[in-house]
Structure formats: structure tokens, C-alpha cells
């Protein structure tokens, strides 16, 4: 049976199971404890009658400690097993695994919020985040995640992505160059919607004078006062000039950073494998949480590099 105490001594196995380094796990743990206590207090406040026993009385759960609970939900995000398999790994039944998944995911999200790792979602907040960047250089890109084929015919058409040739949901991300952090994340949209249409609908408030790198999927998207860098398309029945090809290569090299960041987000298989959960808005919550985990890993890596440089 998996638990934190059994795996924590093996750093490589720990990272393979959770996607997190032991250092990142320990950094997140105090915020997770705080978020968990806050969730319990809110649950007690919603009770119709006062508690008859102290919190924690009665039969002891399998996931007793905050370390075990954080380890459990990270394993779910990293490996995305079915709930039957997840329960088997942790000595739980499928209904218990389902309960813990939906109880702990918002707590993990709140903990990342306490650590200031979540991407901004609201225009006012995003504006403050973007303006605070020392270098106003951003990369915009869309990312799609597969979902199960909807049963409703209208939803089938709405969520079918001609680009991916399957049913998907889509988000647009804003990353900072050169740190790679995800600063902004759009709402989750059906896969059929075009990247530019998503960006237009979200109304991202880029500061004047910003440099914004895009791909050709955002053709025509040019916020006022922003310097846009976008590859040129090859003209019909024509060829690009050597200068245009060189410029496209330079833009592609700059844009590579966002592809690397999205790849880091998708080490968590819950946002890479076909999405199986049918709870409303849960697909948006897990994407935001996975982006927060990616930002936390990037921060821990930067701190480690800075420490090495300081001691060199």
C-alpha cells in the first residue's frame, strides 16, 4: 500500500509518482495544511447542528496525515489512474477514492494560491500581474486536452477539434519570457473554438509596449499598444523570402519556451489523458491546479540554481 512515509526516502520514485521533487513537496506542505484546516472549518460552519464529537474522533481514516493526503492527490494528478486502481494502491474502495479526489483537489488548488503559484484568471488581476513583470515579454499559445466523446450530438459538434481530430477542451496560456512561468490562463472552452476567438473573448489586458509572441493560430490578434511577433504564412502558390524564413525561425526560437512550459504542465497526466470526470467545472479546476504545480516546480528549480551560483 502506498503512503508518504514509504516512498519519501526514494527521491526518484517519489518524483515519478507525484511529478514533484521532495523539496517542492515540503515547500507546498505548510500551505496545504493551512488550506485543509480552512476547508474543515468551512465544512463545520455549514453543518445543520453542532459537532457531537471532536474533529478526528471515530474510526481512523487510511489517509491520516496531511503528508499522506497531499501525496495521494499528487499521485492522482501525476498518473491519473482510474479510481478503482487509485483506491487499490492506497488501500481504499472506489467510493472512498472518489470522495478524496473531490475533497482534496480544491484544497490543493487553494494551497497553490497561498503560495502565489496559480495563474491569474480575472482581467483585473492579470493586468496587475503582467504590469509587475520586469520585462514585458510574453508568449501566447493555446493548448488542447482530449475528452471522452459526448453523447449529445450538439455537444459532439461543439467539442470536436478539426486540428486534433478528436473531442477536446481548450485553454489559452500566457507565459513570461524568459522565466517560463504561466502568468495567465483563460477559461476552459470547447475544442472547436479557434485560438484567436478565445483570446478575443477573454480580453487579455497586455500593458502598452509589451512584446507578444504568437503562432499563426492568432492571425489578426493584435492588442492595442502591443508589439506582436508572429510568423509569416507562405503565400498561396508562392515561397517566402530568405529574410522572412529567417525571421520565422527567430520567432519560433522565442516561442519554444511556451511549448516547454506546456510540456511541463502535461507531465501531470490528468491534463494529458482523455478526461473522464463529469463533475461541472472540474476540468477547469484541474488545469488551473496543474499550471500552479508547474509554476511551483519552476520556482524551486530557480531557487536551486541561485543557491548553486551563490555557493560556487
C-alpha distance (Angstrom), angle and dihedral (degrees) to the residues before:
residue distance angle dihedral
X1 . . .
X2 3.79 . .
X3 3.79 121.9 .
X4 3.78 137.3 151.1
X5 3.82 96.7 -104.4
X6 3.80 91.9 53.7
X7 3.82 96.7 49.9
X8 3.82 105.0 30.5
X9 3.80 93.6 84.0
X10 3.81 91.8 60.7
X11 3.79 106.0 67.4
X12 3.81 97.7 -174.9
X13 3.79 93.6 48.1
X14 3.80 89.5 43.8
X15 3.79 91.3 54.9
X16 3.81 92.1 45.4
X17 3.80 90.7 53.2
X18 3.80 99.1 42.2
X19 3.81 107.0 20.6
X20 3.82 87.1 -128.0
X21 3.77 132.2 104.9
X22 3.82 115.5 -124.4
X23 3.82 87.8 -112.5
X24 3.81 92.5 54.8
X25 3.82 90.0 46.4
X26 3.80 92.1 53.1
X27 3.79 91.2 46.7
X28 3.81 91.9 52.8
X29 3.81 96.1 43.0
X30 3.86 99.4 81.0
X31 3.81 91.3 51.0
X32 3.81 89.6 47.2
X33 3.81 90.3 52.9
X34 3.80 90.1 50.5
X35 3.81 92.7 48.4
X36 3.81 91.2 47.1
X37 3.79 92.9 52.4
X38 3.80 90.0 47.4
X39 3.82 90.5 51.9
X40 3.82 91.1 50.6
X41 3.81 91.4 49.5
X42 3.80 90.7 50.7
X43 3.81 90.8 48.3
X44 3.82 90.6 51.7
X45 3.80 90.2 49.4
X46 3.81 90.2 55.6
X47 3.82 93.7 53.3
X48 3.79 116.5 115.2
X49 3.80 91.6 -139.2
X50 3.83 134.0 24.4
X51 3.80 118.8 -89.5
X52 3.80 114.5 -89.8
X53 3.81 93.7 -158.7
X54 3.75 132.9 35.5
X55 3.77 117.9 -93.8
X56 3.80 111.2 -84.1
X57 3.81 96.2 25.0
X58 3.79 121.0 130.8
X59 3.79 128.3 39.0
X60 3.77 112.9 0.3
X61 3.80 115.0 -115.6
X62 3.79 124.0 -128.6
X63 3.81 90.1 -119.4
X64 3.79 97.6 56.0
X65 3.79 106.5 153.9
X66 3.81 131.6 50.5
X67 3.82 87.3 -117.4
X68 3.81 91.3 58.8
X69 3.80 92.6 45.8
X70 3.79 93.6 49.6
X71 3.81 90.4 45.3
X72 3.84 90.2 50.6
X73 3.80 96.3 52.6
X74 3.80 93.0 43.4
X75 3.80 90.8 52.9
X76 3.80 88.1 51.9
X77 3.82 92.0 51.0
X78 3.80 93.8 44.5
X79 3.82 100.6 44.3
X80 3.83 101.7 20.0
X81 3.82 95.5 -154.1
X82 3.78 121.6 175.8
X83 3.78 112.9 -87.9
X84 3.82 90.6 -109.2
X85 3.81 90.5 57.3
X86 3.80 92.5 42.1
X87 3.79 90.6 52.6
X88 3.80 91.7 48.0
X89 3.81 91.5 52.3
X90 3.81 91.9 52.4
X91 3.80 100.4 35.2
X92 3.81 95.1 -105.0
X93 3.76 136.3 123.3
X94 3.80 120.8 -115.0
X95 3.85 94.1 -103.0
X96 3.81 90.2 51.7
X97 3.81 91.5 48.0
X98 3.82 89.3 50.4
X99 3.80 90.8 50.7
X100 3.80 93.8 50.0
X101 3.81 93.5 46.2
X102 3.80 92.6 55.6
X103 3.79 94.4 39.5
X104 3.81 97.3 48.3
X105 3.81 101.3 39.3
X106 3.85 94.9 71.3
X107 3.81 88.8 44.2
X108 3.81 91.1 53.6
X109 3.80 89.0 48.7
X110 3.82 91.4 50.4
X111 3.82 90.9 48.7
X112 3.80 90.6 54.4
X113 3.79 87.5 49.6
X114 3.81 90.5 54.8
X115 3.82 87.5 51.8
X116 3.84 90.6 51.3
X117 3.80 91.8 -121.4
X118 3.81 102.2 121.5
X119 3.81 119.0 102.0
X120 3.80 117.0 -113.3
X121 3.80 114.5 -99.3
X122 3.83 104.5 176.9
X123 3.84 120.8 71.6
X124 3.82 94.6 -126.6
X125 3.80 92.9 50.6
X126 3.80 92.5 42.7
X127 3.79 90.9 52.3
X128 3.80 91.2 55.6
X129 3.81 91.5 47.3
X130 3.80 94.2 49.3
X131 3.81 94.2 45.5
X132 3.81 90.5 51.6
X133 3.81 92.7 59.6
X134 3.82 111.6 109.4
X135 3.80 90.6 -141.9
X136 3.80 115.8 40.0
X137 3.79 93.6 -143.8
X138 3.79 117.7 127.8
X139 3.79 138.8 169.5
X140 3.79 122.7 -146.2
X141 3.78 122.1 -158.5
X142 3.79 141.5 153.2
X143 3.79 125.4 -129.5
X144 3.79 129.1 -167.6
X145 3.79 131.5 -154.0
X146 3.82 124.7 -161.0
X147 3.79 119.9 -117.7
X148 3.77 133.2 -173.3
X149 3.79 114.5 -83.7
X150 3.83 108.0 -89.8
X151 3.79 116.0 -122.4
X152 3.80 94.1 -142.0
X153 3.83 112.2 85.4
X154 3.80 94.3 -140.5
X155 3.80 92.0 50.9
X156 3.80 89.0 48.2
X157 3.80 90.0 59.7
X158 3.79 93.2 41.9
X159 3.79 95.3 51.9
X160 3.80 100.0 37.2
X161 3.81 111.7 111.6
X162 3.78 113.9 -152.8
X163 3.78 88.8 -162.7
X164 3.81 95.1 55.4
X165 3.83 95.6 30.3
X166 3.80 90.6 -133.6
X167 3.79 141.2 73.1
X168 3.79 112.4 -75.0
X169 3.78 147.1 158.4
X170 3.79 121.4 -131.9
X171 3.80 140.3 -147.7
X172 3.78 131.5 -178.2
X173 3.80 115.9 -140.2
X174 3.80 131.5 -161.0
X175 3.79 115.1 -152.0
X176 3.78 130.0 -173.7
X177 3.77 119.7 -120.5
X178 3.02 122.1 -111.4
X179 3.84 100.6 7.5
X180 3.81 94.0 55.1
X181 3.83 92.8 -141.4
X182 3.78 117.6 149.6
X183 3.79 104.2 -119.6
X184 3.80 100.2 171.8
X185 3.77 137.2 24.5
X186 3.78 127.0 -171.7
X187 3.76 125.0 -138.6
X188 3.79 116.5 -86.6
X189 3.81 111.3 -89.5
X190 3.82 134.0 -174.6
X191 3.79 112.9 -87.1
X192 3.79 93.8 -117.9
X193 3.81 92.2 67.5
X194 3.79 114.8 98.4
X195 3.82 120.2 -115.8
X196 3.80 92.2 -119.6
X197 3.81 91.7 49.6
X198 3.81 89.4 53.7
X199 3.82 91.7 49.8
X200 3.82 91.9 47.3
X201 3.80 91.5 49.9
X202 3.80 93.8 47.4
X203 3.83 93.7 50.4
X204 3.80 97.1 -149.7
X205 3.86 108.6 -152.3
X206 3.82 102.6 -136.3
X207 3.82 113.6 -176.2
X208 3.83 116.3 -111.4
X209 3.79 111.8 -94.2
X210 3.82 93.7 29.5
X211 3.79 120.8 143.7
X212 3.81 110.6 -133.0
X213 3.79 123.7 -169.5
X214 3.81 116.2 -157.1
X215 3.78 139.1 168.8
X216 3.80 125.4 -125.9
X217 3.81 90.6 -89.4
X218 3.82 87.2 78.2
X219 3.81 94.9 54.0
X220 3.81 107.1 158.6
X221 3.81 95.4 17.0
X222 3.81 106.4 125.0
X223 3.84 116.9 148.5
X224 3.77 114.6 -149.0
X225 3.79 114.4 -89.1
X226 3.81 93.7 10.5
X227 3.81 124.8 120.5
X228 3.80 105.4 -132.8
X229 3.80 123.5 -156.0
X230 3.80 111.5 -164.7
X231 3.82 130.8 157.5
X232 3.78 117.7 -107.6
X233 3.79 117.2 -116.2
X234 3.77 119.7 -127.7
X235 3.82 108.5 -102.0
X236 3.82 117.8 -115.8
X237 3.82 109.9 -82.5
X238 3.77 89.6 -5.1
X239 3.79 143.3 92.0
X240 3.77 133.8 -121.5
X241 3.76 118.4 -110.8
X242 3.82 118.6 -109.6
X243 3.82 88.5 -108.4
X244 3.81 91.6 53.7
X245 3.81 91.4 48.0
X246 3.79 90.7 50.9
X247 3.81 90.6 49.5
X248 3.81 90.7 49.7
X249 3.80 90.4 52.3
X250 3.80 90.9 50.8
X251 3.80 91.4 50.7
X252 3.81 90.8 47.1
X253 3.80 90.5 53.3
X254 3.81 90.4 53.7
X255 3.80 92.6 45.5
X256 3.80 92.4 51.2
X257 3.79 88.5 84.3
X258 3.80 93.7 68.8
X259 3.80 91.2 49.6
X260 3.79 89.8 53.9
X261 3.81 90.8 48.9
X262 3.81 93.2 49.7
X263 3.79 87.8 48.8
X264 3.81 89.3 55.2
X265 3.81 90.5 50.7
X266 3.79 90.7 51.6
X267 3.79 94.9 55.7
X268 3.80 78.8 88.2
X269 3.79 99.2 79.3
X270 3.78 92.6 -154.8
X271 3.83 87.4 79.4
X272 3.81 95.0 38.9
X273 3.80 106.5 43.9
X274 3.83 121.9 67.7
X275 3.81 106.6 -71.6
X276 3.82 112.0 -115.2
X277 3.81 104.7 178.2
X278 3.80 119.0 100.8
X279 3.81 99.7 -169.7
X280 3.85 109.6 123.8
X281 3.82 115.6 -99.7
X282 3.80 92.7 -0.8
X283 3.81 91.6 116.1
X284 3.81 88.9 59.3
X285 3.81 93.0 47.8
X286 3.80 94.2 52.3
X287 3.82 92.8 49.3
X288 3.80 91.6 51.4
X289 3.81 90.2 47.3
X290 3.81 93.5 48.5
X291 3.82 89.6 51.5
X292 3.81 89.3 51.1
X293 3.80 90.9 51.4
X294 3.81 89.5 50.7
X295 3.82 91.1 51.6
X296 3.80 90.3 49.5
X297 3.80 91.3 52.9
X298 3.81 91.1 48.8
X299 3.82 90.9 50.9
X300 3.80 92.1 49.3
X301 3.79 90.9 49.1
X302 3.82 91.8 49.2
X303 3.81 91.0 49.4
X304 3.79 90.7 50.1
X305 3.81 92.4 50.5
X306 3.81 91.1 47.6
X307 3.79 90.2 51.2
X308 3.80 91.6 51.5
X309 3.80 91.3 50.0
X310 3.81 91.4 48.8
X311 3.81 92.9 51.6
X312 3.81 95.2 42.2
